[in-house]
Structure formats: C-alpha cells, structure tokens
C-alpha cells in the first residue's frame, strides 16, 4: 500500500486574494447597513418618537444588509482568476 506523493499539488488557501478583497467589501456593506439601522432614540422615554419608523431604518438598511450577504455569497463562490 503505497501513497503517491509526487502527484499531489499544493493548492494553498481555498480563496484567492481577489476573493478575500471581495469578502472584505461585502463585510463593509453589511456594517454600513447596520449603521443605517441605528438611531431613532427618543430623548424622553415617556414620549413616542415616530422617527424609528423612517424609510432609512425600515426599508433601506435591510436591503443594504441583504445585498451585503448576497455579495458575500458571490465573493465565496467566485472562482479565482488565472494569473496570465
């Protein structure tokens, strides 16, 4: 029972530099989405502030976060380009 080591190639890390760069960009998009969700705090806890239901917090921020997660999936699935 012999193990053939000669044909084994060292593939290195599973993701290339471009994939890692895209992953960082996707992570920053997600962080921006969560930053967009912040705010809407009422100064007085006994008074209701409708600013918590703004377009930015209810619609825009979740779309940005969702786009960031989709971008992360793309960054992971993208095949590394050939170095020619």
N, C-alpha and C positions, 0 to 999 in steps of 0.2 A: 504494500500500500504506500505509494509514493505521492508526495504532494508536489505539483508542478508550480514552482515559484517564479520561473522565468517569464511566463505569460501573464502574470498578474501585474496590472498597471496601477500606479499610484494616482488615483483620481483627485486627491486633495479634498478640500471642503466642498460640500454639496452645492453651495451657492457661489456665484462669481461676484466680482466687485460691483458690477452693474446691478445685480440683484440686491446686494446689501444697500447700495445707494438708493434704490427704489423703495426698499423696506423702510429706510430712514425717512424718506419723503412721505410715505404712507403714514408712518407714525406721527409725523408733524401735522399732517392733515387731520388725523384723529384728535390730537391735542388741541388744535385750533377749534375743532367742532365742540369739544367740551368747554373750552374757554368761552365760546359763543353762548353756551347754555347758562353761564353764571350770571348773577345779578338778580334784580327784581326784589331785593330785600326791602321790607318796609321799615321805616325809621321807628314807627310806633307799633308794637306788636298787637295793639288793640284795634288798629285801623287796617283794613284790607286794601292792598295795592294791586290794581289790575295790571301793572306793568310786567308781572310774572307771566302773563299770557301773551307776550308780544310775538310778532311774526318771527323774530330772530331766535327766540328760545323754543318755540313750539314747532316751527317748520324748518327754518334754515339750518339750525345746528344739527338736528337729527339727520338731515340729508347730507350734510358735510361729513358727519361721523360715518354714515353708511357708505358714502363714496370712499372714505379712507380705508374702511375694511375691505371693500371690493378691490381697491388699489393694492392693498397688502396681498390679497389672493393672487392678483396678476403678477406682483413682484416675485412671489414664491414660484409660481408656475412658469414664468418666462424662462426659456432656455438661454443659457449663457451664449453670447455671440462668439463666433470664431475669430481668433486673433490673426488676421491676414495682413 
